[in-house]
Amino acid sequence: MADPTTIPVDTPATATAVDPARRTGSRPPVLAVISGVVAAAIFALVLAGTWLTPYDPTHQDLLNTAAGPGNGHLLGTDSLGRDVLSLLVAGTRIAVVGPLVVALGTVLFGATLGMLAGWHGGLLDTVMSRIADLMYALPGLLVIVVVVGVLDGGYWLAVAVLTLLSVPTAFRMTRSVAAAQARLPYIEAARILGLPLHRILVRHLLPNLLPTVLATLLLDFVGALIGLSGLSFLGLGAPAGTPDWGSLLQDGQSMLTVNPWVSLAPGLLIVLTATSVTLLGD
């Protein structure tokens, strides 16, 4: 009879502890559940937002401009007579997709480079770490403003530059965990057994990096959401006339005493989305 304690060679090793909630049978934290529901609702708007708008977000009613809530407009209208609620729902897509692209790109490049640097160490680790430190020291928002302003590249250039400047964060976090894991006994055992390098990295090292990678992904999303919304507020993000939370914040500045919901609603959505995703990352 086979020894029940024997672990197959190709079974992914893990150095993580058993989840206390799973061990005790307790329910997930209430905040985590609420945050998950909010985040799921936001991403549902990304997929189906244009179908859920009560009005055409581009329709202008010049006889009903800067009106408060009422007359069929739950959050009133903006300075061009467009329905604020429709603009919010339609603007969810560009407000969320850009930060999601930044987060995925950051993790894809940063985590991969960090895993390789932590695994190999030596000169490769030193050179990559110094480059990451140099990039990390750059004033990110200022660099984006200068590049986008000079090249007049718009929203997606801002996304590309922000992704590049966010890579060092994912690199440093992943590299530190990978360097610690690469010296543990289960990795040494895999080496002694002669497993191919790609199998050790993918089936044994990567599973132990996933918690760090996932947390980095969510936190990078929050940072990109705030950064890109700020650029849209400055007029360097979404193209003019495109519904976006950041541009709505800027448009509503002149209407705070008439219809504050033009600025208040997108601001609340940015805070709500950032908070819920941050709590999920926690």
Backbone as JSON, one array per atom type, in Angstrom:
{
  "sequence": "MADPTTIPVDTPATATAVDPARRTGSRPPVLAVISGVVAAAIFALVLAGTWLTPYDPTHQDLLNTAAGPGNGHLLGTDSLGRDVLSLLVAGTRIAVVGPLVVALGTVLFGATLGMLAGWHGGLLDTVMSRIADLMYALPGLLVIVVVVGVLDGGYWLAVAVLTLLSVPTAFRMTRSVAAAQARLPYIEAARILGLPLHRILVRHLLPNLLPTVLATLLLDFVGALIGLSGLSFLGLGAPAGTPDWGSLLQDGQSMLTVNPWVSLAPGLLIVLTATSVTLLGD",
  "N": [[0.85, -1.2, 0.0], [0.49, 2.21, -0.83], [2.35, 4.86, 0.65], [0.47, 7.18, 2.45], [1.42, 9.67, 2.95], [3.07, 10.38, 0.96], [4.04, 12.64, -1.56], [3.29, 13.35, -4.87], [5.78, 13.92, -7.39], [5.23, 15.9, -9.29], [3.33, 17.44, -8.12], [2.13, 20.63, -7.35], [4.0, 22.49, -5.08], [3.35, 24.19, -2.04], [3.81, 26.94, 0.09], [2.1, 28.26, 1.64], [-0.09, 29.1, 4.36], [-2.95, 27.38, 5.8], [-6.11, 28.69, 5.03], [-7.66, 30.54, 7.52], [-10.45, 30.96, 7.62], [-11.4, 28.91, 6.04], [-10.51, 26.72, 7.47], [-11.85, 26.89, 9.92], [-14.44, 27.01, 9.15], [-15.84, 29.33, 9.15], [-17.74, 32.21, 8.02], [-17.07, 34.31, 5.12], [-15.54, 37.58, 5.58], [-17.72, 40.34, 6.18], [-17.22, 42.83, 4.98], [-15.63, 42.05, 2.83], [-17.43, 40.62, 1.28], [-19.34, 42.6, 0.65], [-17.67, 44.36, -0.74], [-16.97, 42.74, -2.9], [-19.46, 42.47, -4.16], [-19.98, 45.12, -4.9], [-17.8, 45.62, -6.62], [-18.32, 43.7, -8.58], [-20.75, 44.69, -9.58], [-19.89, 47.11, -10.69], [-18.18, 46.2, -12.73], [-20.04, 44.83, -14.21], [-21.47, 46.94, -15.28], [-19.55, 47.84, -17.02], [-19.66, 45.94, -19.02], [-22.32, 45.98, -19.87], [-23.17, 48.57, -19.87], [-23.96, 50.57, -21.82], [-26.41, 49.6, -22.59], [-28.0, 50.02, -20.46], [-28.41, 52.66, -19.96], [-30.62, 55.32, -19.19], [-31.12, 57.39, -20.98], [-29.91, 58.57, -24.18], [-26.54, 59.08, -23.89], [-25.21, 61.03, -25.36], [-27.07, 62.81, -26.19], [-28.22, 66.1, -26.36], [-30.04, 68.45, -24.56], [-30.81, 71.47, -24.92], [-32.66, 73.13, -23.82], [-32.92, 72.38, -21.27], [-30.7, 72.67, -19.46], [-28.1, 72.17, -17.02], [-29.79, 71.36, -14.94], [-31.33, 70.4, -11.84], [-31.96, 67.26, -10.06], [-34.85, 65.59, -11.23], [-37.88, 65.77, -13.29], [-37.7, 63.43, -14.84], [-34.98, 63.0, -14.88], [-32.8, 61.5, -12.95], [-30.42, 62.28, -11.68], [-30.26, 64.81, -12.6], [-29.17, 67.2, -15.13], [-26.33, 68.07, -17.24], [-24.18, 70.86, -18.23], [-24.72, 70.91, -20.91], [-27.17, 69.84, -21.15], [-27.27, 67.08, -21.06], [-28.15, 63.87, -19.77], [-27.17, 63.15, -16.53], [-26.98, 60.7, -15.12], [-26.99, 58.85, -17.23], [-24.6, 59.57, -18.47], [-22.81, 58.85, -16.45], [-23.14, 56.04, -16.3], [-22.49, 55.27, -18.92], [-19.89, 56.21, -18.96], [-18.54, 54.46, -17.37], [-17.26, 52.38, -18.66], [-14.89, 53.34, -20.08], [-13.66, 54.45, -17.9], [-12.98, 52.27, -16.31], [-11.86, 50.25, -17.93], [-9.4, 51.21, -18.92], [-7.72, 51.49, -16.49], [-7.78, 48.74, -15.86], [-6.38, 47.59, -17.99], [-3.89, 48.76, -17.51], [-3.27, 47.59, -15.0], [-3.2, 44.81, -15.63], [-1.18, 44.77, -17.59], [0.96, 45.74, -16.09], [1.3, 43.74, -14.12], [1.77, 41.52, -15.74], [4.26, 42.08, -17.02], [5.87, 43.12, -14.9], [5.64, 41.19, -12.8], [6.6, 38.88, -14.07], [9.27, 39.6, -14.74], [10.15, 40.11, -12.15], [9.94, 37.57, -10.96], [11.86, 36.13, -12.43], [14.19, 37.6, -11.82], [14.33, 37.26, -9.02], [14.64, 34.52, -8.91], [17.05, 33.89, -10.35], [18.95, 35.68, -9.31], [22.12, 37.25, -8.47], [24.06, 38.99, -10.98], [22.08, 39.61, -12.89], [19.8, 40.07, -11.31], [20.76, 42.27, -9.82], [21.17, 44.29, -11.8], [18.57, 44.55, -12.93], [17.14, 45.31, -10.68], [18.31, 47.78, -10.05], [17.56, 49.29, -12.28], [14.8, 49.23, -11.92], [14.62, 50.63, -9.5], [15.48, 53.16, -10.33], [13.43, 53.87, -12.15], [11.32, 53.83, -10.41], [11.81, 56.02, -8.88], [11.09, 58.15, -10.43], [8.88, 60.93, -10.93], [5.83, 59.94, -11.43], [3.2, 60.9, -12.31], [3.85, 63.46, -13.23], [5.62, 62.85, -15.32], [3.87, 61.53, -17.07], [2.06, 63.6, -17.69], [3.77, 65.38, -19.03], [4.68, 63.79, -21.22], [2.26, 63.02, -22.53], [1.19, 65.55, -22.96], [3.14, 66.78, -24.63], [3.31, 65.04, -26.85], [0.7, 64.92, -27.54], [-0.94, 62.69, -27.29], [-3.18, 61.52, -26.05], [-5.67, 59.44, -24.41], [-4.97, 56.62, -24.53], [-2.24, 56.62, -24.89], [-1.52, 57.69, -22.46], [-2.32, 55.54, -20.86], [-0.46, 53.59, -21.7], [2.01, 54.75, -20.92], [1.61, 54.99, -18.16], [1.39, 52.3, -17.5], [4.01, 51.4, -18.04], [5.44, 52.89, -16.13], [4.46, 51.8, -13.82], [5.38, 49.25, -13.65], [7.81, 48.8, -12.09], [6.86, 48.64, -9.4], [5.34, 46.23, -9.23], [7.4, 44.54, -9.98], [9.29, 44.78, -7.85], [7.85, 43.84, -5.62], [7.19, 41.19, -6.37], [9.7, 40.15, -6.9], [10.99, 40.13, -4.37], [9.49, 38.21, -2.96], [9.84, 35.98, -4.63], [12.62, 35.6, -4.45], [12.89, 34.81, -1.79], [11.35, 32.45, -1.76], [12.77, 30.86, -3.57], [14.87, 29.78, -2.18], [13.91, 27.92, -0.47], [13.29, 24.6, 0.94], [11.58, 22.99, -0.69], [11.95, 23.88, -3.28], [14.64, 23.34, -3.65], [14.5, 20.57, -3.51], [13.06, 20.01, -5.84], [14.92, 20.82, -7.73], [17.02, 19.0, -7.26], [15.78, 16.66, -8.01], [15.84, 16.97, -10.69], [13.95, 18.31, -12.24], [12.67, 20.13, -15.06], [13.5, 23.59, -15.68], [11.4, 25.33, -16.47], [9.2, 23.95, -15.51], [9.59, 23.93, -12.76], [9.38, 26.67, -12.22], [6.78, 27.31, -13.12], [4.97, 25.38, -12.05], [5.64, 25.09, -9.38], [6.97, 27.36, -8.15], [5.47, 29.62, -9.05], [2.72, 29.23, -8.08], [3.03, 29.92, -5.36], [3.56, 32.56, -5.55], [1.26, 33.73, -6.36], [-0.65, 34.93, -4.48], [0.67, 37.38, -3.86], [0.91, 38.44, -6.44], [-1.79, 38.74, -7.16], [-2.72, 40.57, -5.24], [-1.1, 42.74, -5.94], [-2.07, 43.24, -8.51], [-4.7, 44.15, -8.0], [-4.22, 46.44, -6.42], [-2.7, 47.97, -8.19], [-4.63, 48.45, -10.08], [-6.34, 50.17, -8.67], [-4.62, 52.38, -8.24], [-4.18, 53.13, -10.92], [-6.77, 53.77, -11.69], [-7.31, 56.09, -10.16], [-5.2, 57.7, -11.08], [-5.66, 57.93, -13.92], [-8.2, 59.03, -13.9], [-7.6, 61.46, -12.75], [-5.98, 62.55, -14.8], [-7.9, 62.82, -16.83], [-9.47, 64.71, -15.59], [-7.76, 66.85, -15.77], [-7.87, 67.27, -18.44], [-6.31, 65.7, -20.08], [-6.86, 63.1, -20.52], [-9.45, 61.09, -21.34], [-10.9, 61.57, -24.61], [-12.32, 64.74, -25.66], [-15.75, 65.2, -25.02], [-16.24, 62.51, -24.67], [-17.84, 60.28, -22.51], [-16.71, 60.12, -19.21], [-15.56, 59.44, -15.92], [-13.64, 61.13, -14.71], [-13.55, 63.4, -16.44], [-16.16, 64.27, -16.11], [-16.09, 65.13, -13.47], [-14.54, 67.42, -13.78], [-16.15, 68.92, -15.53], [-18.32, 69.46, -13.91], [-17.51, 71.35, -12.1], [-18.18, 74.06, -12.43], [-20.82, 74.01, -11.86], [-21.52, 73.5, -9.26], [-23.15, 74.81, -7.45], [-25.54, 74.72, -8.7], [-26.25, 72.17, -9.84], [-24.92, 69.92, -8.08], [-24.54, 67.2, -8.41], [-23.36, 66.56, -10.79], [-20.6, 66.63, -10.44], [-20.38, 65.41, -7.93], [-21.46, 62.78, -8.09], [-19.76, 61.22, -9.96], [-17.39, 61.47, -8.49], [-18.01, 60.11, -6.12], [-18.38, 57.56, -7.19], [-15.79, 56.93, -8.08], [-14.42, 56.87, -5.61], [-15.87, 54.83, -4.32], [-15.43, 52.6, -6.01], [-12.61, 52.39, -5.91], [-12.24, 51.94, -3.16], [-13.64, 49.52, -2.69], [-12.23, 47.69, -4.33], [-9.71, 47.88, -3.19], [-10.21, 46.84, -0.63], [-10.83, 44.22, -1.36], [-8.33, 43.45, -2.3], [-6.97, 43.49, 0.1]],
  "CA": [[0.0, 0.0, 0.0], [1.31, 3.41, -0.94], [2.39, 5.74, 1.82], [-0.45, 8.29, 2.23], [2.09, 10.97, 3.11], [3.91, 10.63, -0.19], [3.54, 13.69, -2.45], [3.81, 13.16, -6.22], [6.83, 14.87, -7.75], [4.7, 17.0, -10.09], [2.31, 18.17, -7.39], [2.63, 21.96, -7.0], [4.26, 22.71, -3.67], [2.88, 25.49, -1.55], [4.3, 27.3, 1.42], [1.11, 29.14, 2.27], [-0.83, 28.49, 5.45], [-4.35, 27.11, 5.55], [-6.98, 29.84, 5.27], [-8.39, 30.35, 8.78], [-11.89, 30.87, 7.39], [-11.69, 27.57, 5.51], [-10.24, 25.74, 8.5], [-12.85, 26.94, 10.99], [-15.77, 26.95, 8.59], [-16.51, 30.61, 9.34], [-18.14, 32.89, 6.81], [-16.15, 35.37, 4.7], [-15.82, 38.88, 6.21], [-18.82, 41.08, 5.57], [-16.66, 43.85, 4.09], [-15.16, 41.41, 1.61], [-18.61, 40.28, 0.48], [-19.88, 43.85, 0.13], [-16.72, 44.86, -1.74], [-17.1, 41.9, -4.08], [-20.71, 42.81, -4.83], [-19.8, 46.44, -5.53], [-16.87, 45.47, -7.74], [-19.02, 42.95, -9.63], [-21.72, 45.6, -10.19], [-19.15, 48.06, -11.52], [-17.7, 45.52, -13.93], [-21.23, 44.53, -15.01], [-21.75, 48.16, -16.04], [-18.58, 47.9, -18.12], [-20.09, 45.03, -20.09], [-23.69, 46.24, -20.34], [-23.52, 49.93, -19.5], [-24.68, 51.31, -22.86], [-27.77, 49.08, -22.68], [-28.72, 50.36, -19.24], [-28.57, 54.11, -19.81], [-32.01, 55.73, -19.42], [-31.16, 58.27, -22.13], [-28.7, 58.59, -24.99], [-25.62, 59.98, -23.18], [-24.73, 62.1, -26.23], [-28.19, 63.7, -26.54], [-28.19, 67.4, -25.69], [-31.31, 69.17, -24.44], [-30.37, 72.83, -24.61], [-33.72, 73.82, -23.08], [-32.94, 71.84, -19.91], [-29.29, 72.57, -19.09], [-27.72, 72.38, -15.62], [-30.98, 71.2, -14.11], [-31.21, 69.47, -10.74], [-32.74, 66.03, -10.19], [-36.28, 65.76, -11.47], [-38.33, 65.77, -14.69], [-37.21, 62.24, -15.52], [-33.53, 62.9, -14.78], [-32.58, 61.14, -11.55], [-29.31, 63.09, -11.17], [-30.27, 66.08, -13.29], [-28.48, 67.32, -16.4], [-25.1, 68.87, -17.19], [-24.25, 72.17, -18.88], [-25.22, 70.73, -22.28], [-28.48, 69.2, -21.1], [-27.17, 65.62, -21.12], [-28.55, 63.21, -18.54], [-25.97, 62.84, -15.75], [-26.95, 59.27, -14.84], [-26.59, 58.16, -18.46], [-23.18, 59.82, -18.65], [-22.08, 58.04, -15.47], [-23.19, 54.63, -16.68], [-21.72, 55.11, -20.16], [-18.49, 56.49, -18.69], [-17.92, 53.39, -16.57], [-16.4, 51.52, -19.49], [-13.56, 53.9, -20.28], [-13.07, 54.71, -16.58], [-12.52, 51.02, -15.71], [-11.07, 49.43, -18.85], [-8.04, 51.73, -18.93], [-6.99, 50.99, -15.32], [-7.64, 47.29, -15.92], [-5.28, 47.34, -18.92], [-2.67, 49.12, -16.79], [-3.0, 46.58, -13.97], [-2.82, 43.55, -16.26], [0.13, 44.94, -18.21], [1.95, 45.88, -15.02], [1.54, 42.43, -13.51], [2.34, 40.61, -16.74], [5.68, 42.36, -17.21], [6.56, 43.29, -13.63], [5.72, 39.93, -12.05], [7.47, 37.96, -14.81], [10.65, 40.03, -14.54], [10.47, 39.93, -10.74], [10.15, 36.16, -10.69], [13.14, 35.74, -13.01], [15.28, 38.22, -11.05], [14.41, 36.6, -7.72], [15.1, 33.15, -9.1], [18.44, 33.82, -10.8], [19.82, 36.46, -8.44], [23.37, 37.64, -9.1], [24.18, 40.2, -11.78], [20.78, 39.89, -13.5], [18.97, 40.66, -10.25], [21.29, 43.58, -9.47], [20.92, 45.23, -12.89], [17.13, 44.79, -13.04], [16.71, 46.03, -9.48], [18.75, 49.18, -10.15], [16.69, 49.94, -13.27], [13.5, 49.41, -11.27], [14.76, 51.72, -8.51], [15.55, 54.41, -11.07], [12.09, 54.17, -12.67], [10.44, 54.05, -9.27], [12.08, 57.36, -8.35], [10.54, 59.17, -11.32], [7.53, 61.44, -10.59], [5.01, 59.31, -12.47], [2.14, 61.75, -12.88], [4.49, 64.54, -13.98], [6.14, 62.28, -16.57], [2.73, 61.27, -17.96], [1.55, 64.89, -18.15], [4.72, 65.91, -20.01], [4.69, 62.96, -22.43], [0.96, 63.15, -23.21], [1.03, 66.93, -23.41], [4.04, 67.07, -25.75], [2.98, 64.21, -28.01], [-0.74, 65.03, -27.8], [-1.3, 61.3, -27.59], [-4.49, 61.18, -25.56], [-5.94, 58.51, -23.33], [-4.28, 55.33, -24.58], [-0.82, 56.87, -24.64], [-1.42, 57.81, -21.0], [-2.41, 54.18, -20.34], [0.81, 52.9, -21.98], [3.07, 55.33, -20.09], [1.33, 54.62, -16.77], [1.75, 50.88, -17.36], [5.47, 51.3, -17.98], [5.92, 53.46, -14.87], [3.96, 50.99, -12.7], [6.06, 47.95, -13.65], [8.75, 48.6, -10.97], [6.19, 48.25, -8.17], [5.07, 44.79, -9.31], [8.7, 43.87, -10.03], [9.93, 44.73, -6.53], [7.08, 42.98, -4.72], [7.31, 39.8, -6.81], [11.1, 39.75, -6.78], [11.32, 39.82, -2.98], [8.87, 36.93, -2.6], [10.47, 34.91, -5.41], [13.96, 35.36, -3.91], [12.73, 34.05, -0.55], [10.84, 31.11, -2.08], [13.75, 30.1, -4.34], [15.84, 29.18, -1.26], [13.22, 27.01, 0.43], [13.61, 23.19, 0.65], [10.8, 22.34, -1.75], [12.57, 24.24, -4.55], [15.89, 22.55, -3.72], [14.13, 19.18, -3.81], [12.7, 19.95, -7.26], [16.16, 20.9, -8.49], [17.75, 17.75, -7.1], [15.07, 15.65, -8.79], [16.12, 17.2, -12.1], [12.8, 18.85, -12.98], [13.03, 21.24, -15.95], [13.36, 24.91, -15.07], [10.07, 25.92, -16.68], [8.23, 23.26, -14.66], [9.78, 24.41, -11.39], [8.87, 28.03, -12.12], [5.33, 27.4, -13.36], [4.16, 24.49, -11.22], [6.03, 25.1, -7.98], [7.23, 28.7, -7.65], [4.39, 30.55, -9.37], [1.57, 29.17, -7.17], [3.32, 30.61, -4.11], [3.62, 33.99, -5.83], [-0.06, 34.21, -6.79], [-1.25, 35.92, -3.57], [1.34, 38.67, -4.06], [0.56, 38.92, -7.77], [-3.19, 39.16, -7.16], [-2.8, 41.81, -4.47], [-0.48, 43.78, -6.76], [-3.0, 43.53, -9.6], [-5.82, 44.96, -7.51], [-3.73, 47.74, -5.99], [-2.32, 48.71, -9.39], [-5.89, 48.9, -10.69], [-6.8, 51.34, -7.92], [-3.73, 53.49, -8.55], [-4.42, 53.57, -12.29], [-8.1, 54.41, -11.72], [-7.16, 57.45, -9.64], [-4.31, 58.45, -11.96], [-6.29, 58.23, -15.2], [-9.29, 59.97, -13.63], [-6.95, 62.76, -12.57], [-5.58, 63.06, -16.1], [-9.11, 63.26, -17.51], [-9.86, 65.95, -14.93], [-6.88, 67.89, -16.3], [-8.06, 67.39, -19.88], [-5.29, 64.92, -20.78], [-7.26, 61.7, -20.53], [-10.44, 60.73, -22.35], [-11.13, 62.63, -25.6], [-13.41, 65.66, -25.35], [-17.07, 64.71, -25.38], [-16.39, 61.11, -24.3], [-18.23, 60.15, -21.09], [-15.66, 59.58, -18.35], [-15.76, 59.96, -14.57], [-12.73, 62.24, -14.46], [-13.98, 64.59, -17.17], [-17.39, 64.74, -15.48], [-15.68, 65.9, -12.3], [-14.09, 68.74, -14.23], [-17.29, 69.63, -16.11], [-19.27, 69.87, -12.88], [-16.97, 72.37, -11.2], [-18.89, 75.33, -12.59], [-22.24, 73.83, -11.56], [-21.64, 72.97, -7.9], [-24.27, 75.46, -6.76], [-26.77, 74.5, -9.47], [-26.48, 70.72, -9.8], [-23.66, 69.35, -7.61], [-24.42, 65.78, -8.74], [-22.49, 66.39, -11.96], [-19.28, 66.32, -9.9], [-20.46, 64.57, -6.75], [-21.74, 61.38, -8.45], [-18.55, 60.52, -10.42], [-16.42, 61.41, -7.4], [-18.41, 59.01, -5.24], [-18.13, 56.29, -7.88], [-14.35, 56.68, -8.05], [-14.07, 56.48, -4.24], [-16.51, 53.54, -4.03], [-14.73, 51.56, -6.75], [-11.26, 52.26, -5.37], [-12.32, 51.36, -1.82], [-14.06, 48.12, -2.77], [-11.14, 46.89, -4.9], [-8.64, 47.86, -2.18], [-10.6, 45.88, 0.42], [-10.67, 42.88, -1.92], [-6.9, 43.17, -2.29], [-6.58, 43.23, 1.48]],
  "C": [[0.88, 1.24, 0.0], [1.23, 4.23, 0.33], [1.49, 6.95, 1.6], [0.21, 9.63, 2.38], [2.95, 11.34, 1.92], [3.26, 11.66, -1.11], [4.11, 13.45, -3.82], [4.79, 14.27, -6.57], [6.25, 16.08, -8.44], [3.58, 17.75, -9.39], [2.84, 19.54, -7.0], [2.81, 22.1, -5.5], [3.77, 24.08, -3.27], [3.39, 25.71, -0.14], [3.32, 28.17, 2.18], [0.37, 28.37, 3.35], [-2.28, 28.25, 5.05], [-5.17, 28.33, 5.9], [-7.77, 29.61, 6.55], [-9.89, 30.21, 8.58], [-12.27, 29.49, 6.88], [-11.5, 26.52, 6.59], [-11.35, 25.71, 9.55], [-14.27, 26.87, 10.47], [-16.53, 28.26, 8.76], [-16.83, 31.25, 8.0], [-17.11, 33.95, 6.42], [-16.5, 36.69, 5.38], [-16.89, 39.64, 5.45], [-18.3, 42.12, 4.58], [-16.19, 43.26, 2.77], [-16.33, 41.08, 0.69], [-19.2, 41.54, -0.15], [-18.98, 44.41, -0.97], [-16.81, 44.05, -3.03], [-18.36, 42.21, -4.87], [-20.59, 44.13, -5.57], [-18.91, 46.33, -6.75], [-17.54, 44.73, -8.9], [-20.05, 43.84, -10.33], [-21.04, 46.6, -11.11], [-18.71, 47.41, -12.82], [-18.87, 45.06, -14.81], [-21.62, 45.74, -15.85], [-20.78, 48.32, -17.2], [-19.07, 47.08, -19.31], [-21.43, 45.44, -20.7], [-24.13, 47.68, -20.11], [-24.35, 50.65, -20.54], [-26.1, 50.82, -23.04], [-28.64, 49.52, -21.5], [-28.95, 51.86, -19.06], [-30.02, 54.51, -20.07], [-32.17, 56.65, -20.62], [-29.89, 58.06, -22.96], [-27.72, 59.56, -24.34], [-25.08, 61.12, -24.04], [-25.83, 63.1, -26.58], [-28.14, 64.97, -25.71], [-29.57, 68.05, -25.73], [-30.99, 70.59, -23.97], [-31.44, 73.65, -23.9], [-33.78, 73.35, -21.62], [-31.51, 71.62, -19.42], [-29.1, 72.85, -17.61], [-28.9, 72.31, -14.67], [-30.72, 70.2, -13.0], [-32.03, 68.22, -10.97], [-34.23, 66.32, -10.35], [-36.58, 65.74, -12.95], [-37.75, 64.59, -15.48], [-35.71, 62.06, -15.48], [-33.17, 62.71, -13.31], [-31.47, 61.99, -10.92], [-29.22, 64.44, -11.88], [-29.51, 66.04, -14.61], [-27.23, 68.17, -16.25], [-25.28, 70.17, -17.96], [-24.74, 72.1, -20.32], [-26.58, 70.05, -22.32], [-28.44, 67.69, -21.21], [-27.52, 65.02, -19.76], [-27.32, 62.71, -17.78], [-25.87, 61.34, -15.47], [-26.51, 58.47, -16.06], [-25.1, 58.36, -18.73], [-22.34, 58.98, -17.69], [-22.0, 56.59, -15.89], [-22.35, 54.39, -17.93], [-20.23, 55.33, -19.91], [-17.79, 55.43, -17.88], [-16.93, 52.58, -17.4], [-15.0, 52.09, -19.63], [-12.87, 54.17, -18.95], [-12.46, 53.46, -15.97], [-11.59, 50.24, -16.63], [-9.62, 49.9, -18.89], [-7.23, 51.27, -17.73], [-6.8, 49.48, -15.32], [-6.5, 46.9, -16.87], [-3.94, 47.64, -18.25], [-2.29, 48.04, -15.79], [-2.53, 45.27, -14.58], [-1.44, 43.65, -16.91], [1.25, 45.04, -17.18], [2.31, 44.53, -14.42], [2.21, 41.48, -14.49], [3.85, 40.82, -16.88], [6.43, 42.41, -15.88], [6.73, 41.99, -12.87], [6.64, 38.92, -12.75], [8.94, 38.31, -14.6], [11.08, 39.84, -13.08], [10.73, 38.48, -10.38], [11.5, 35.7, -11.23], [14.31, 36.32, -12.22], [15.44, 37.55, -9.69], [14.93, 35.19, -7.81], [16.6, 33.09, -9.4], [19.39, 34.54, -9.85], [21.05, 36.97, -9.2], [23.3, 38.94, -9.87], [22.83, 40.59, -12.41], [19.86, 40.59, -12.5], [19.44, 42.07, -9.92], [20.96, 44.62, -10.54], [19.43, 45.57, -12.98], [16.62, 45.58, -11.84], [17.11, 47.5, -9.53], [17.9, 49.94, -11.17], [15.31, 50.21, -12.67], [13.54, 50.54, -10.25], [14.78, 53.08, -9.2], [14.17, 54.82, -11.59], [11.14, 54.5, -11.53], [10.61, 55.46, -8.7], [11.51, 58.46, -9.22], [9.18, 59.64, -10.82], [6.54, 61.02, -11.67], [4.01, 60.24, -13.12], [2.74, 62.88, -13.71], [5.02, 64.04, -15.31], [4.99, 62.06, -17.56], [2.19, 62.58, -18.53], [2.46, 65.46, -19.23], [4.65, 65.13, -21.32], [3.39, 63.13, -23.21], [0.76, 64.56, -23.74], [1.88, 67.25, -24.62], [3.64, 66.32, -27.01], [1.52, 64.31, -28.41], [-1.33, 63.66, -28.11], [-2.65, 60.87, -27.08], [-4.49, 60.04, -24.56], [-5.07, 57.26, -23.38], [-2.77, 55.47, -24.49], [-0.59, 57.01, -23.14], [-1.47, 56.43, -20.35], [-1.08, 53.45, -20.52], [1.93, 53.43, -21.07], [2.86, 54.95, -18.63], [1.65, 53.15, -16.52], [3.25, 50.71, -17.2], [6.0, 51.79, -16.63], [5.47, 52.65, -13.65], [4.65, 49.64, -12.61], [7.02, 47.78, -12.47], [8.08, 48.17, -9.66], [5.91, 46.75, -8.14], [6.37, 44.0, -9.32], [9.27, 43.71, -8.63], [9.19, 43.8, -5.58], [7.26, 41.52, -5.08], [8.73, 39.29, -6.62], [11.47, 39.35, -5.36], [10.73, 38.49, -2.54], [9.54, 35.79, -3.34], [11.86, 34.58, -4.86], [13.89, 34.54, -2.63], [12.29, 32.62, -0.83], [11.9, 30.25, -2.76], [14.77, 29.4, -3.45], [15.21, 28.2, -0.29], [13.46, 25.55, 0.01], [12.83, 22.58, -0.5], [11.35, 22.69, -3.13], [13.88, 23.46, -4.73], [15.59, 21.1, -4.06], [13.79, 19.02, -5.29], [13.95, 20.02, -8.14], [16.93, 19.59, -8.46], [17.12, 16.64, -7.92], [15.24, 15.85, -10.29], [14.95, 17.7, -12.9], [13.25, 20.0, -13.87], [12.74, 22.59, -15.3], [11.96, 25.48, -15.23], [9.02, 25.26, -15.8], [8.37, 23.71, -13.2], [9.16, 25.8, -11.23], [7.35, 28.07, -12.19], [4.53, 26.59, -12.36], [4.49, 24.56, -9.74], [6.23, 26.52, -7.43], [6.05, 29.64, -7.86], [3.19, 30.44, -8.44], [1.8, 29.88, -5.84], [3.48, 32.12, -4.29], [2.25, 34.59, -6.12], [-0.71, 35.18, -5.8], [-0.65, 37.31, -3.72], [0.95, 39.27, -5.4], [-0.87, 39.45, -7.8], [-3.37, 40.47, -6.39], [-2.21, 42.98, -5.25], [-1.4, 44.21, -7.89], [-4.11, 44.47, -9.14], [-5.37, 46.35, -7.08], [-3.28, 48.59, -7.17], [-3.56, 49.23, -10.11], [-6.38, 50.17, -10.0], [-5.94, 52.56, -8.23], [-3.96, 54.03, -9.96], [-5.78, 54.26, -12.42], [-8.0, 55.86, -11.27], [-6.3, 58.29, -10.58], [-4.96, 58.86, -13.27], [-7.48, 59.18, -15.02], [-8.74, 61.37, -13.42], [-6.51, 63.37, -13.89], [-6.78, 63.54, -16.9], [-9.62, 64.56, -16.9], [-9.03, 67.11, -15.45], [-7.03, 68.09, -17.81], [-7.07, 66.63, -20.71], [-5.66, 63.45, -20.9], [-8.2, 61.39, -21.69], [-10.65, 61.88, -23.33], [-12.34, 63.49, -25.22], [-14.74, 65.1, -25.85], [-17.31, 63.25, -25.04], [-16.77, 61.01, -22.82], [-17.12, 59.47, -20.28], [-15.83, 60.21, -16.98], [-14.88, 61.18, -14.29], [-13.15, 63.52, -15.17], [-15.29, 65.14, -16.63], [-17.09, 65.55, -14.22], [-15.29, 67.32, -12.69], [-15.26, 69.56, -14.76], [-18.22, 70.19, -15.04], [-18.77, 70.94, -11.94], [-17.78, 73.67, -11.24], [-20.36, 75.22, -12.21], [-22.48, 73.32, -10.14], [-22.82, 73.58, -7.16], [-25.6, 75.23, -7.46], [-27.16, 73.03, -9.44], [-25.18, 70.04, -9.39], [-23.47, 67.89, -7.99], [-23.55, 65.54, -9.96], [-21.08, 66.04, -11.52], [-19.34, 65.31, -8.76], [-20.62, 63.09, -7.11], [-20.49, 60.67, -8.98], [-17.49, 60.44, -9.34], [-16.73, 60.27, -6.45], [-18.15, 57.66, -5.89], [-16.64, 55.94, -7.88], [-13.93, 56.19, -6.66], [-14.63, 55.1, -3.92], [-15.78, 52.41, -4.73], [-13.34, 51.32, -6.18], [-11.28, 51.58, -4.0], [-12.67, 49.88, -1.87], [-12.95, 47.23, -3.31], [-9.98, 46.8, -3.92], [-8.96, 46.86, -1.08], [-10.5, 44.44, -0.09], [-9.19, 42.49, -1.96], [-6.36, 42.86, -0.91], [-6.82, 41.78, 1.85]]
}
